[in-house]
């Protein structure tokens, strides 16, 4: 077998030889397979992963691959069909059945198979995460007096004060009394939408927008209504028309480095959005999710919309998770007026409070000298990775249009040529060894064109980005031939 042999051919060869090994018996090492079949380590890894997915082998990190034991005879399947009726009982009411579609979220949470380059990820690669600083912060936090006791329901006062300064700026337009600590941005967004919109109500969303927010809205019985975004953010003229047409009382938006387009709401539009919402008697839920993932070459950032809102229009959501680790789930909700009490009540009923050790660790982390060093390092790395991806796309995939190169965040938003099947391209890309995110889940209605979102933060470095784009090129050519 030569270097051009496919993963499938190697998997077929290993499958035919499995009878040589007793159940639980160890297969040859990856190095031995590389030498015998004259293939790359990645090909071996992917072939073994395919056999593991079929239940034929079991892989154990650091130990190797083993023939799987024969499965025991399965018990007769239980009859759970009655649940379809029970879970759809509300279909007889005026509300739609309470279905929950998490597909748009799980695509960024699921780890790709071994050997697959992760352009679909929504978090920092482990090499970019402040693991040592977080570990040290958690260790110090655990030794604080009272660290394992019950925290204040609203969150630790010092942590609320830290978030308030970051949201309101030097002028102090947001106070600690207006901040609640929550368990990550997704949880905070869920609380915010439940607070400001009753089931069955319309909610205005940017188009395209974050699929996790669309999932929250639909799971809460809300009706997402799209408002198009361009290079300067959400369009005020269409926003005003959408409020008039629907009677909606909430807009969810990402004014800074919008997901997925990377757009920043322009200075001219910021007061317009607030004015339009105020005149409609509506809230603006501001998802400020990547403020701390600014690129090294970005200019001064605009403040959060909440810093410019004196009338309680904005419900602000900010998080530490994107800049740290998927498991460092600490975020903040900021609001003023009666809605703050409703936010507080919903959060207490749902989860009581965020665990105190995690809040204490967050305080230790953001107060340490390692925190600004980490942010500077990530800023430089994100710029380098963004530039590497844009250069590779320009060289290898000029057919894909990149209308906007962001100066913050962790992804690029590409428009595919007319007629391209983005689902077929996503499947072909996975076969070629690179995971990408099709654009369809980012639209709450029919999309105007086919898109891909490519992330550059979850990969190992610039060399991996170049290889991933090369693999995507092969996938694109495969789909173009079929089409």
C-alpha positions as CSV (number, residue, x, y, z in Angstrom):
1,X,0.0,0.0,0.0
2,X,1.5,3.3,-1.0
3,X,1.1,6.9,0.3
4,X,-2.0,7.5,-2.0
5,X,-4.0,4.7,-0.3
6,X,-7.2,6.0,1.2
7,X,-8.4,5.7,4.8
8,X,-11.1,3.4,3.5
9,X,-8.7,1.0,1.9
10,X,-6.6,0.8,5.1
11,X,-9.8,0.3,7.2
12,X,-10.8,-2.5,4.8
13,X,-7.4,-4.2,5.2
14,X,-7.6,-4.0,9.0
15,X,-11.2,-5.2,9.0
16,X,-10.2,-8.4,7.0
17,X,-7.5,-9.1,9.5
18,X,-9.4,-8.7,12.7
19,X,-10.1,-12.5,12.9
20,X,-6.4,-13.0,13.7
21,X,-6.9,-11.4,17.1
22,X,-8.9,-12.7,20.0
23,X,-11.5,-10.4,21.6
24,X,-9.6,-7.9,23.7
25,X,-6.4,-8.7,21.8
26,X,-4.1,-5.8,21.0
27,X,-3.6,-4.7,17.3
28,X,-0.2,-3.7,16.0
29,X,1.0,-0.2,17.1
30,X,0.3,2.8,15.0
31,X,4.0,3.0,14.2
32,X,4.0,-0.6,13.0
33,X,0.9,0.1,10.8
34,X,2.5,3.2,9.3
35,X,5.6,1.2,8.4
36,X,3.8,-1.9,7.1
37,X,1.2,-0.1,5.0
38,X,3.4,2.9,4.2
39,X,0.8,5.5,5.1
40,X,0.8,8.6,7.3
41,X,0.0,8.5,11.0
42,X,-3.1,10.6,10.3
43,X,-4.4,7.9,7.9
44,X,-3.8,5.2,10.5
45,X,-5.6,7.3,13.1
46,X,-8.6,7.9,10.9
47,X,-8.8,4.3,9.8
48,X,-8.8,3.1,13.5
49,X,-11.4,5.7,14.3
50,X,-13.6,4.4,11.6
51,X,-13.3,0.8,12.9
52,X,-14.0,2.1,16.4
53,X,-17.1,3.9,15.2
54,X,-18.3,0.5,13.8
55,X,-17.7,-1.1,17.2
56,X,-15.0,-3.4,15.8
57,X,-12.1,-2.0,17.8
58,X,-11.6,-0.1,21.0
59,X,-8.9,2.6,21.2
60,X,-7.3,3.5,24.5
61,X,-5.1,6.7,24.6
62,X,-1.6,5.7,25.4
63,X,-2.3,2.0,25.2
64,X,-3.2,1.3,21.6
65,X,-6.1,-0.3,19.7
66,X,-7.8,-3.6,20.7
67,X,-10.3,-5.9,19.0
68,X,-13.7,-5.3,20.6
69,X,-15.5,-8.0,22.5
70,X,-18.5,-9.5,20.9
71,X,-21.6,-7.6,22.1
72,X,-23.9,-9.4,24.4
73,X,-27.3,-10.3,23.0
74,X,-29.4,-7.2,23.3
75,X,-32.6,-7.1,25.3
76,X,-35.9,-6.5,23.5
77,X,-36.3,-2.8,22.8
78,X,-38.6,-1.0,25.3
79,X,-41.7,0.6,23.9
80,X,-41.4,4.4,24.5
81,X,-43.8,5.4,21.7
82,X,-46.3,6.7,24.3
83,X,-43.9,9.6,25.0
84,X,-44.7,11.1,21.5
85,X,-48.3,11.8,22.7
86,X,-47.2,13.0,26.2
87,X,-44.5,15.4,24.8
88,X,-46.9,16.8,22.2
89,X,-49.9,17.3,24.5
90,X,-49.7,21.1,24.1
91,X,-50.3,20.7,20.4
92,X,-54.0,21.0,21.2
93,X,-53.4,24.6,22.5
94,X,-52.7,27.8,20.6
95,X,-48.9,27.2,21.1
96,X,-46.7,25.1,18.8
97,X,-45.4,21.8,20.2
98,X,-42.3,22.3,22.5
99,X,-39.7,20.8,20.2
100,X,-36.0,21.5,20.9
101,X,-33.5,21.5,18.1
102,X,-29.9,21.6,19.4
103,X,-28.2,20.7,16.1
104,X,-26.9,24.3,15.5
105,X,-25.3,24.2,18.9
106,X,-23.8,20.7,19.0
107,X,-21.9,21.3,15.8
108,X,-19.6,23.7,17.6
109,X,-19.5,21.6,20.8
110,X,-18.8,18.1,19.4
111,X,-15.2,17.1,19.0
112,X,-14.3,16.0,15.5
113,X,-12.9,12.5,14.8
114,X,-9.2,12.0,15.3
115,X,-7.1,13.5,12.5
116,X,-9.8,15.9,11.5
117,X,-8.9,19.6,11.5
118,X,-11.5,21.6,13.5
119,X,-12.7,24.7,11.6
120,X,-16.1,24.2,13.2
121,X,-15.0,24.9,16.8
122,X,-16.3,27.9,18.8
123,X,-13.6,27.9,21.6
124,X,-9.9,28.5,21.9
125,X,-7.5,25.7,21.2
126,X,-6.0,24.3,24.5
127,X,-2.7,25.9,23.5
128,X,-4.4,29.3,23.6
129,X,-6.3,28.7,26.9
130,X,-4.8,30.1,30.1
131,X,-4.7,26.6,31.7
132,X,-1.9,27.3,34.2
133,X,-3.4,30.6,35.2
134,X,-6.8,29.0,35.7
135,X,-5.4,26.1,37.6
136,X,-3.5,28.5,39.9
137,X,-6.6,30.7,40.3
138,X,-8.8,27.7,41.2
139,X,-6.2,26.5,43.7
140,X,-6.0,29.9,45.4
141,X,-9.8,30.3,45.3
142,X,-10.3,26.9,47.0
143,X,-8.2,28.1,50.0
144,X,-10.1,31.3,50.6
145,X,-12.1,31.5,53.8
146,X,-15.7,30.7,53.1
147,X,-14.9,29.6,49.5
148,X,-17.1,26.5,49.8
149,X,-20.0,28.3,51.4
150,X,-23.2,29.7,49.9
151,X,-22.5,32.8,47.8
152,X,-24.8,35.8,47.6
153,X,-27.7,35.0,45.2
154,X,-26.7,37.9,42.9
155,X,-23.0,36.8,42.9
156,X,-19.9,37.9,44.7
157,X,-19.9,41.7,45.1
158,X,-16.3,42.0,43.9
159,X,-17.0,40.0,40.8
160,X,-20.1,42.0,40.1
161,X,-18.1,45.2,40.5
162,X,-15.5,43.9,38.1
163,X,-18.1,43.2,35.4
164,X,-19.8,46.5,36.0
165,X,-16.5,48.4,35.4
166,X,-16.0,46.5,32.1
167,X,-19.6,47.2,30.9
168,X,-20.0,50.8,32.0
169,X,-16.5,52.0,31.5
170,X,-14.6,54.6,33.4
171,X,-17.7,56.8,33.8
172,X,-19.4,54.1,35.9
173,X,-22.7,54.1,33.9
174,X,-23.3,50.6,35.2
175,X,-23.2,49.7,38.9
176,X,-22.5,46.5,40.7
177,X,-26.1,46.6,41.9
178,X,-27.3,46.3,38.3
179,X,-25.2,43.1,37.6
180,X,-26.1,39.4,38.2
181,X,-23.5,36.6,37.9
182,X,-24.7,33.8,35.7
183,X,-23.4,30.4,34.6
184,X,-22.1,31.2,31.1
185,X,-23.4,33.2,28.2
186,X,-25.9,30.5,27.0
187,X,-27.5,30.4,30.4
188,X,-27.6,34.1,30.6
189,X,-29.2,34.5,27.2
190,X,-31.9,31.9,28.2
191,X,-32.7,33.9,31.4
192,X,-32.8,37.2,29.4
193,X,-35.2,35.9,26.8
194,X,-37.5,34.3,29.4
195,X,-37.6,37.6,31.3
196,X,-38.5,39.8,28.4
197,X,-40.8,37.7,26.1
198,X,-43.7,35.5,26.9
199,X,-44.2,32.1,25.1
200,X,-45.6,32.6,21.6
201,X,-44.3,36.1,21.2
202,X,-42.2,37.3,18.3
203,X,-38.5,38.1,18.9
204,X,-36.4,40.1,16.4
205,X,-33.1,38.5,15.6
206,X,-30.2,39.5,13.4
207,X,-30.0,37.6,10.1
208,X,-27.8,35.6,10.0
209,X,-27.2,35.0,13.7
210,X,-25.9,32.6,16.4
211,X,-27.8,29.3,16.1
212,X,-27.6,28.8,19.9
213,X,-29.8,31.9,20.4
214,X,-32.3,30.6,17.8
215,X,-32.4,27.3,19.7
216,X,-33.1,29.2,23.0
217,X,-35.9,31.2,21.4
218,X,-37.6,28.2,19.8
219,X,-37.3,26.1,22.9
220,X,-38.9,28.9,24.9
221,X,-41.9,29.0,22.5
222,X,-40.8,32.3,20.8
223,X,-41.0,33.1,17.1
224,X,-37.7,34.4,15.7
225,X,-38.2,37.1,13.1
226,X,-35.1,38.0,11.0
227,X,-33.7,41.5,10.5
228,X,-30.9,41.6,8.0
229,X,-27.3,42.5,8.9
230,X,-24.8,44.2,6.6
231,X,-21.2,45.3,7.1
232,X,-22.3,48.0,9.6
233,X,-24.5,45.7,11.7
234,X,-28.3,45.4,11.9
235,X,-30.1,47.7,9.5
236,X,-32.2,50.4,11.4
237,X,-34.7,50.9,8.6
238,X,-35.6,47.2,8.5
239,X,-35.5,47.0,12.3
240,X,-38.1,49.7,12.6
241,X,-40.3,48.1,10.0
242,X,-40.0,44.7,11.8
243,X,-41.1,46.2,15.1
244,X,-44.1,47.8,13.4
245,X,-45.1,44.7,11.5
246,X,-44.8,42.2,14.3
247,X,-45.4,44.1,17.5
248,X,-42.3,42.5,18.9
249,X,-41.0,43.7,22.3
250,X,-37.4,42.5,22.1
251,X,-34.4,42.5,19.7
252,X,-31.4,40.2,20.3
253,X,-28.2,41.5,18.8
254,X,-24.4,41.2,18.8
255,X,-23.1,44.7,18.2
256,X,-19.4,43.7,18.4
257,X,-17.9,41.2,16.0
258,X,-21.3,39.7,15.2
259,X,-21.6,35.9,14.9
260,X,-21.2,34.8,12.1
261,X,-20.5,37.9,9.9
262,X,-18.0,39.6,12.2
263,X,-19.7,43.0,11.6
264,X,-19.5,45.8,14.2
265,X,-22.5,48.0,14.7
266,X,-21.5,51.4,13.3
267,X,-21.3,54.6,15.4
268,X,-24.2,56.1,13.4
269,X,-26.4,53.1,13.9
270,X,-25.9,52.6,17.7
271,X,-28.1,55.4,18.8
272,X,-30.6,54.6,16.1
273,X,-31.0,51.1,17.3
274,X,-31.6,52.2,20.9
275,X,-34.0,54.9,19.8
276,X,-36.1,52.6,17.6
277,X,-36.3,50.0,20.4
278,X,-37.3,52.6,22.9
279,X,-40.0,54.0,20.7
280,X,-41.3,50.5,20.2
281,X,-41.4,49.9,23.9
282,X,-38.9,47.0,23.4
283,X,-35.8,45.6,25.0
284,X,-32.5,45.1,23.3
285,X,-30.7,41.9,24.6
286,X,-27.0,42.7,23.9
287,X,-24.9,39.6,23.5
288,X,-21.4,40.9,24.0
289,X,-19.8,37.5,23.7
290,X,-16.3,38.2,22.3
291,X,-15.2,41.6,23.5
292,X,-12.1,40.0,25.0
293,X,-11.1,38.3,21.7
294,X,-10.1,41.4,19.9
295,X,-7.3,41.1,17.3
296,X,-4.0,42.8,17.7
297,X,-4.5,45.2,14.8
298,X,-8.0,46.4,15.9
299,X,-8.5,50.0,16.9
300,X,-10.3,51.2,20.0
301,X,-13.4,49.2,20.6
302,X,-16.8,50.9,21.0
303,X,-18.3,50.5,24.5
304,X,-21.2,48.1,25.1
305,X,-24.6,49.5,24.2
306,X,-25.5,49.2,27.8
307,X,-23.0,51.9,28.7
308,X,-25.0,54.4,26.5
309,X,-28.5,53.4,27.7
310,X,-30.0,55.4,30.6
311,X,-33.6,54.1,30.1
312,X,-33.2,50.4,30.8
313,X,-33.7,49.4,27.2
314,X,-30.6,47.1,27.1
315,X,-30.2,43.8,28.9
316,X,-26.5,43.1,28.6
317,X,-24.9,39.6,28.5
318,X,-21.1,39.3,28.9
319,X,-19.0,36.2,29.5
320,X,-15.5,35.1,30.4
321,X,-15.9,31.7,28.7
322,X,-14.8,32.5,25.2
323,X,-11.5,34.1,26.4
324,X,-10.7,31.2,28.8
325,X,-12.1,27.7,28.5
326,X,-15.4,26.0,27.6
327,X,-15.6,24.9,31.2
328,X,-15.0,28.3,32.7
329,X,-18.6,29.2,32.7
330,X,-18.9,32.6,34.4
331,X,-20.9,35.4,32.9
332,X,-22.9,38.5,33.8
333,X,-26.3,39.9,33.2
334,X,-26.7,43.7,33.5
335,X,-30.0,45.6,33.5
336,X,-31.8,48.4,35.2
337,X,-35.4,48.8,36.2
338,X,-38.1,46.2,37.0
339,X,-36.6,43.8,34.5
340,X,-33.6,43.3,36.8
341,X,-35.9,41.8,39.5
342,X,-37.4,39.5,37.0
343,X,-34.0,38.3,35.8
344,X,-33.0,37.7,39.4
345,X,-36.1,35.7,40.1
346,X,-35.8,33.5,37.1
347,X,-32.2,32.8,37.8
348,X,-32.8,31.9,41.4
349,X,-35.7,29.6,40.5
350,X,-33.7,27.9,37.8
351,X,-30.3,27.4,39.4
352,X,-30.1,29.1,42.8
353,X,-26.6,30.6,42.2
354,X,-23.3,30.1,40.4
355,X,-21.0,27.8,42.5
356,X,-18.9,30.0,44.8
357,X,-15.6,28.3,44.1
358,X,-16.0,29.1,40.4
359,X,-16.8,32.8,41.2
360,X,-13.8,33.0,43.5
361,X,-11.6,31.5,40.8
362,X,-12.8,34.1,38.3
363,X,-11.9,36.8,40.7
364,X,-8.5,35.3,41.3
365,X,-7.9,35.0,37.5
366,X,-9.0,38.5,36.4
367,X,-7.1,40.1,39.2
368,X,-3.8,38.3,38.5
369,X,-0.9,39.6,36.3
370,X,-1.4,36.5,34.1
371,X,-4.8,37.9,32.9
372,X,-3.6,40.9,30.8
373,X,-0.7,38.8,29.5
374,X,-3.1,36.1,28.4
375,X,-5.3,38.6,26.6
376,X,-2.4,40.2,24.8
377,X,-1.1,36.7,23.7
378,X,-4.5,35.6,22.4
379,X,-4.9,38.9,20.6
380,X,-1.7,38.4,18.7
381,X,-2.4,34.7,18.0
382,X,-5.9,35.4,16.6
383,X,-4.6,38.0,14.3
384,X,-1.9,35.6,13.0
385,X,-4.4,32.8,12.5
386,X,-7.0,35.1,10.8
387,X,-4.3,36.3,8.4
388,X,-3.1,32.8,7.7
389,X,-6.7,31.6,6.9
390,X,-7.5,34.6,4.7
391,X,-4.2,34.1,2.8
392,X,-4.8,30.4,2.4
393,X,-8.4,31.0,1.2
394,X,-7.2,33.6,-1.3
395,X,-4.6,31.2,-2.7
396,X,-6.5,27.9,-2.7
397,X,-10.2,28.8,-2.7
398,X,-10.7,32.1,-4.5
399,X,-14.1,31.0,-5.5
400,X,-15.4,31.5,-2.0
401,X,-16.3,35.2,-1.4
402,X,-15.1,36.8,1.9
403,X,-16.9,40.1,2.1
404,X,-15.6,41.1,5.5
405,X,-12.4,40.4,7.4
406,X,-13.1,41.0,11.1
407,X,-10.7,42.5,13.6
408,X,-12.1,40.4,16.4
409,X,-13.7,37.1,17.1
410,X,-12.6,33.7,16.0
411,X,-14.1,32.9,12.6
412,X,-14.7,34.0,8.9
413,X,-18.0,34.0,7.1
414,X,-17.8,33.0,3.4
415,X,-20.4,33.0,0.7
416,X,-20.3,30.0,-1.6
417,X,-20.8,30.3,-5.4
418,X,-24.4,30.1,-6.5
419,X,-25.7,26.6,-6.8
420,X,-23.2,25.1,-4.3
421,X,-24.8,22.6,-2.0
422,X,-23.4,23.6,1.4
423,X,-24.5,20.4,3.1
424,X,-22.8,18.3,0.5
425,X,-19.7,20.4,0.8
426,X,-19.7,20.0,4.6
427,X,-20.0,16.2,4.3
428,X,-17.2,16.1,1.6
429,X,-15.0,18.3,3.8
430,X,-15.4,15.9,6.7
431,X,-14.4,13.0,4.5
432,X,-11.4,15.0,3.4
433,X,-10.4,15.5,7.1
434,X,-11.6,19.0,7.9
435,X,-14.8,20.0,9.9
436,X,-16.6,23.1,8.7
437,X,-19.9,24.7,9.7
438,X,-22.6,25.1,6.9
439,X,-24.4,28.4,7.0
440,X,-28.1,27.3,7.0
441,X,-28.5,27.0,10.8
442,X,-27.5,30.7,11.2
443,X,-30.7,31.8,9.4
444,X,-34.1,31.8,11.0
445,X,-35.8,31.9,7.6
446,X,-34.8,30.9,4.1
447,X,-31.2,32.0,3.5
448,X,-30.4,34.3,0.6
449,X,-27.3,32.2,-0.4
450,X,-25.2,29.3,0.7
451,X,-22.4,30.0,3.2
452,X,-19.7,28.4,5.4
453,X,-18.4,29.6,8.7
454,X,-14.7,28.7,9.2
455,X,-13.2,29.1,12.7
456,X,-9.5,29.6,13.2
457,X,-9.2,29.6,17.0
458,X,-9.8,25.9,17.7
459,X,-6.9,24.6,15.6
460,X,-3.3,23.9,16.6
461,X,-1.7,26.8,14.6
462,X,-1.2,28.4,11.2
463,X,0.3,25.3,9.6
464,X,-2.9,23.4,10.5
465,X,-4.9,26.2,9.0
466,X,-3.1,25.9,5.7
467,X,-3.5,22.1,5.6
468,X,-7.2,22.5,6.5
469,X,-7.8,24.9,3.6
470,X,-6.0,22.5,1.3
471,X,-8.3,19.7,2.4
472,X,-11.3,22.0,1.9
473,X,-10.1,22.7,-1.6
474,X,-10.2,19.0,-2.4
475,X,-13.7,18.7,-0.9
476,X,-14.9,21.7,-3.0
477,X,-13.5,20.1,-6.2
478,X,-15.3,16.9,-5.4
479,X,-18.7,18.6,-4.9
480,X,-18.1,20.7,-8.0
481,X,-17.5,17.6,-10.1
482,X,-20.7,15.9,-8.8
483,X,-22.7,19.1,-9.4
